[in-house]
């Protein structure tokens, strides 16, 4: 492993450790005081906390269940698939222990609480996932289900969330049906925030450029923008004339520069721009860390 790879590993591990802190804060300082059960393992641990008369702390049940799931995951999936999960579990447990359950919620209005905290939790988890980490729990369950059944991880997580949140109806602390709805809304907002954070850094655009000045445009893109291009042979169906089609993929932030460059060289050029997501290799995302 090179020095650069070591530094990347250290950076990712530090970010995972820091990003689970807001997640733990939201659970103990907002969701539990409002008696709103979120999805996943933390939601299950909330149920255990309420059902035990607030005797079994959330951090303890999280540690015990995650340990069982981690051992199961190592047996069924291999230890390499669970190394980052172990790191995330350790830090999630520590932060849940540090941020104790508040007597009064950090945000008093329950609706605003689920909106703001769903965004915070989603952004935190998105950062964790973007750095090749996870927090154990239902992530491990989904990985196991995905390996042995033709069920996507997203669907497996959704089914677990529905089961956990629905189970909260039998708790004496849940006195209103709205609390269950708040739980579902929280999970939805959280999942949307996760997707937004993970996809934002990967947003790219693909260009198809038709121009008689394809050589000048290609050279300018490579020298001034610093992106490679591909030239494809093309023929006009009406004119029957042979030409070249310029194909390239750039970061979304570079799209304006491409338009300006083409307009400068050939104002009559025909350009097609298509949004893409998940571009790997050759100056974009690293392919080796991508798993699906």
C-alpha positions as CSV (number, residue, x, y, z in Angstrom):
1,X,0.0,0.0,0.0
2,X,1.4,3.4,-1.1
3,X,1.7,6.4,1.2
4,X,-1.1,8.1,-0.7
5,X,-3.4,5.1,-0.2
6,X,-2.6,5.0,3.5
7,X,-3.5,8.7,3.8
8,X,-6.8,8.1,2.0
9,X,-7.6,5.2,4.4
10,X,-6.8,7.4,7.4
11,X,-9.0,10.2,6.1
12,X,-11.9,7.9,5.4
13,X,-11.7,6.3,8.9
14,X,-11.6,9.7,10.5
15,X,-14.6,10.9,8.6
16,X,-16.5,7.8,9.4
17,X,-15.8,8.3,13.1
18,X,-16.8,12.0,13.0
19,X,-19.9,11.6,10.8
20,X,-21.7,9.1,13.1
21,X,-21.6,11.7,15.9
22,X,-24.6,13.7,14.6
23,X,-26.5,10.5,14.0
24,X,-26.1,9.5,17.7
25,X,-27.0,13.0,18.8
26,X,-30.2,13.0,16.8
27,X,-31.3,9.7,18.2
28,X,-30.7,10.4,21.9
29,X,-31.5,14.2,21.9
30,X,-34.4,14.3,19.6
31,X,-36.1,11.0,18.6
32,X,-36.1,9.3,22.0
33,X,-37.5,12.4,23.9
34,X,-40.3,12.7,21.3
35,X,-40.9,8.9,21.5
36,X,-40.4,8.7,17.7
37,X,-39.0,5.4,16.6
38,X,-36.8,5.6,13.5
39,X,-35.9,2.6,11.3
40,X,-33.1,0.2,11.4
41,X,-31.2,-1.1,14.4
42,X,-31.3,2.1,16.3
43,X,-35.1,2.1,16.0
44,X,-35.1,-1.5,17.3
45,X,-32.9,-0.4,20.2
46,X,-35.3,2.5,20.9
47,X,-38.1,-0.1,21.2
48,X,-36.0,-2.1,23.6
49,X,-35.2,1.0,25.6
50,X,-38.9,2.0,26.0
51,X,-40.1,-1.6,26.5
52,X,-37.6,-2.2,29.4
53,X,-38.9,0.9,31.2
54,X,-35.8,2.9,30.1
55,X,-33.5,0.5,31.9
56,X,-31.5,-0.9,29.0
57,X,-29.7,2.0,27.4
58,X,-29.7,2.3,23.6
59,X,-25.9,2.2,23.4
60,X,-25.8,-1.2,25.2
61,X,-28.4,-2.9,23.1
62,X,-26.7,-1.4,20.0
63,X,-23.4,-2.9,21.0
64,X,-24.8,-6.4,21.8
65,X,-27.0,-6.7,18.7
66,X,-24.3,-5.3,16.4
67,X,-21.8,-7.7,17.9
68,X,-24.1,-10.7,17.0
69,X,-24.7,-9.3,13.5
70,X,-21.0,-8.7,13.0
71,X,-20.0,-12.2,13.9
72,X,-22.8,-13.5,11.6
73,X,-21.6,-11.3,8.8
74,X,-18.0,-12.4,9.2
75,X,-19.1,-16.1,9.0
76,X,-21.4,-15.6,6.0
77,X,-19.7,-12.8,4.1
78,X,-16.1,-12.9,5.2
79,X,-14.1,-10.6,7.4
80,X,-13.1,-8.2,4.6
81,X,-16.7,-7.2,4.1
82,X,-17.1,-6.4,7.8
83,X,-13.9,-4.5,8.7
84,X,-15.3,-1.0,8.1
85,X,-18.6,-2.1,9.8
86,X,-16.6,-2.9,12.9
87,X,-15.1,0.6,12.9
88,X,-18.5,2.2,12.4
89,X,-20.0,0.1,15.2
90,X,-17.3,1.1,17.7
91,X,-17.7,4.8,17.1
92,X,-21.6,4.7,16.9
93,X,-21.6,2.9,20.3
94,X,-19.2,5.5,21.8
95,X,-21.2,8.5,20.5
96,X,-24.5,7.0,21.8
97,X,-22.8,6.5,25.2
98,X,-21.5,10.1,25.2
99,X,-24.7,11.8,24.0
100,X,-27.1,10.6,26.7
101,X,-30.9,10.6,26.3
102,X,-32.2,14.1,26.9
103,X,-35.2,14.8,29.2
104,X,-36.5,17.4,26.9
105,X,-36.0,17.2,23.1
106,X,-33.4,19.4,21.5
107,X,-36.1,20.5,19.0
108,X,-39.4,21.0,20.6
109,X,-41.7,20.8,17.6
110,X,-41.9,17.1,16.4
111,X,-42.5,17.9,12.8
112,X,-39.6,20.3,12.5
113,X,-37.6,17.7,14.5
114,X,-38.1,14.9,12.0
115,X,-37.4,17.2,9.0
116,X,-34.2,18.7,10.3
117,X,-32.9,15.6,11.9
118,X,-33.8,13.5,8.9
119,X,-31.6,15.8,6.8
120,X,-28.8,15.7,9.4
121,X,-28.9,11.9,9.8
122,X,-29.1,11.4,6.0
123,X,-26.2,13.7,5.4
124,X,-24.2,11.9,8.1
125,X,-24.9,8.4,6.7
126,X,-24.3,9.6,3.2
127,X,-20.8,10.8,4.2
128,X,-20.2,7.4,6.0
129,X,-21.3,5.4,2.9
130,X,-19.3,7.7,0.6
131,X,-16.2,6.9,2.6
132,X,-16.7,3.1,2.2
133,X,-18.1,2.7,5.7
134,X,-21.3,1.7,7.4
135,X,-22.7,1.6,10.9
136,X,-23.5,-2.1,11.1
137,X,-27.1,-3.1,12.0
138,X,-29.5,-3.5,9.2
139,X,-26.7,-2.7,6.7
140,X,-25.2,-6.1,7.6
141,X,-28.6,-7.8,7.4
142,X,-29.3,-6.3,4.0
143,X,-25.8,-7.5,2.7
144,X,-26.6,-11.1,3.9
145,X,-30.1,-11.0,2.4
146,X,-28.8,-9.6,-0.8
147,X,-26.2,-12.4,-1.1
148,X,-28.6,-15.3,-0.6
149,X,-31.9,-13.9,-2.0
150,X,-32.7,-11.9,-5.1
151,X,-33.7,-8.9,-3.0
152,X,-31.9,-5.6,-3.4
153,X,-30.3,-3.9,-0.4
154,X,-32.7,-1.0,-0.7
155,X,-35.8,-3.2,-0.6
156,X,-34.4,-5.2,2.3
157,X,-33.7,-2.1,4.3
158,X,-37.1,-0.7,3.5
159,X,-38.9,-3.9,4.8
160,X,-36.9,-3.9,8.0
161,X,-37.7,-0.2,8.6
162,X,-41.4,-0.8,8.1
163,X,-41.4,-3.7,10.5
164,X,-39.4,-1.8,13.2
165,X,-41.5,1.4,13.0
166,X,-44.8,-0.5,12.9
167,X,-43.8,-2.5,16.1
168,X,-43.5,0.8,18.0
169,X,-47.4,1.0,18.0
170,X,-47.4,-1.5,20.9
171,X,-45.3,0.7,23.1
172,X,-47.1,2.6,25.9
173,X,-44.9,5.7,25.1
174,X,-46.4,5.9,21.6
175,X,-49.8,7.4,22.4
176,X,-50.6,8.9,19.0
177,X,-50.7,7.5,15.5
178,X,-48.9,10.6,14.4
179,X,-45.8,9.3,16.1
180,X,-45.7,6.3,13.7
181,X,-46.2,8.6,10.8
182,X,-43.4,10.8,12.0
183,X,-41.2,7.8,12.1
184,X,-42.0,6.9,8.5
185,X,-41.5,10.5,7.4
186,X,-38.1,10.6,9.2
187,X,-36.9,7.5,7.4
188,X,-38.0,8.8,4.1
189,X,-36.3,12.2,4.5
190,X,-33.2,10.4,5.8
191,X,-33.0,8.1,2.8
192,X,-33.5,11.1,0.4
193,X,-30.7,13.0,2.1
194,X,-28.4,9.9,1.9
195,X,-29.0,9.6,-1.9
196,X,-28.5,13.4,-2.4
197,X,-25.1,13.4,-0.5
198,X,-23.8,10.3,-2.3
199,X,-24.9,11.4,-5.8
200,X,-23.9,15.0,-5.5
201,X,-20.2,14.3,-5.6
202,X,-20.6,12.0,-8.6
203,X,-22.7,14.3,-10.9
204,X,-21.3,14.4,-14.4
205,X,-22.5,15.3,-17.8
206,X,-22.0,13.6,-21.2
207,X,-21.6,15.7,-24.3
208,X,-22.3,14.8,-28.0
209,X,-20.9,17.6,-30.2
210,X,-21.5,17.8,-33.9
211,X,-19.3,20.4,-35.6
212,X,-17.2,20.9,-38.8
213,X,-14.5,22.2,-36.5
214,X,-14.2,19.0,-34.5
215,X,-10.4,19.0,-34.6
216,X,-10.1,22.5,-33.1
217,X,-12.8,21.8,-30.5
218,X,-11.2,18.5,-29.5
219,X,-7.8,20.1,-29.2
220,X,-9.2,23.0,-27.1
221,X,-11.0,20.6,-24.8
222,X,-7.9,18.6,-24.1
223,X,-5.6,21.5,-23.7
224,X,-7.8,24.1,-22.0
225,X,-10.3,22.0,-20.0
226,X,-8.0,19.0,-19.4
227,X,-10.4,16.3,-20.4
228,X,-10.0,13.6,-23.0
229,X,-12.4,13.2,-25.9
230,X,-13.4,10.4,-28.2
231,X,-14.1,10.9,-32.0
232,X,-16.6,8.7,-33.6
233,X,-17.3,8.3,-37.3
234,X,-20.7,9.7,-38.3
235,X,-22.7,10.3,-41.4
236,X,-25.6,12.6,-42.0
237,X,-28.6,10.7,-43.1
238,X,-29.8,13.5,-45.3
239,X,-26.6,14.9,-46.7
240,X,-24.7,11.6,-46.7
241,X,-21.6,13.5,-45.7
242,X,-19.0,11.9,-43.4
243,X,-18.1,13.7,-40.3
244,X,-16.9,13.2,-36.7
245,X,-18.9,13.1,-33.5
246,X,-17.1,14.4,-30.4
247,X,-18.0,12.4,-27.2
248,X,-16.8,13.4,-23.8
249,X,-17.8,13.2,-20.1
250,X,-17.0,16.0,-17.7
251,X,-17.8,17.1,-14.2
252,X,-21.1,19.1,-14.0
253,X,-19.2,22.1,-12.8
254,X,-17.2,22.1,-16.1
255,X,-20.3,22.0,-18.4
256,X,-20.4,25.8,-18.7
257,X,-16.8,25.9,-19.8
258,X,-17.5,23.4,-22.6
259,X,-20.4,25.4,-23.9
260,X,-18.4,28.6,-23.9
261,X,-15.4,26.9,-25.6
262,X,-17.6,25.4,-28.4
263,X,-19.5,28.7,-29.0
264,X,-16.1,30.5,-29.3
265,X,-14.9,28.1,-32.0
266,X,-18.1,27.2,-33.8
267,X,-21.3,29.1,-32.9
268,X,-23.2,26.8,-35.3
269,X,-22.2,23.6,-33.6
270,X,-25.0,21.1,-32.5
271,X,-24.6,20.0,-28.8
272,X,-26.4,17.4,-26.8
273,X,-25.9,17.3,-23.1
274,X,-27.0,14.4,-20.9
275,X,-26.7,14.1,-17.1
276,X,-24.9,11.0,-15.9
277,X,-24.3,9.5,-12.5
278,X,-21.5,7.2,-11.4
279,X,-18.7,7.8,-13.8
280,X,-15.6,5.7,-12.9
281,X,-11.9,5.7,-13.9
282,X,-9.8,8.2,-16.0
283,X,-10.0,11.2,-13.7
284,X,-13.4,10.4,-12.1
285,X,-14.5,8.1,-9.2
286,X,-12.3,5.2,-8.3
287,X,-13.7,1.9,-9.6
288,X,-11.9,-0.3,-7.1
289,X,-13.9,1.0,-4.1
290,X,-17.3,0.7,-5.8
291,X,-19.4,-2.2,-4.7
292,X,-23.1,-2.9,-5.6
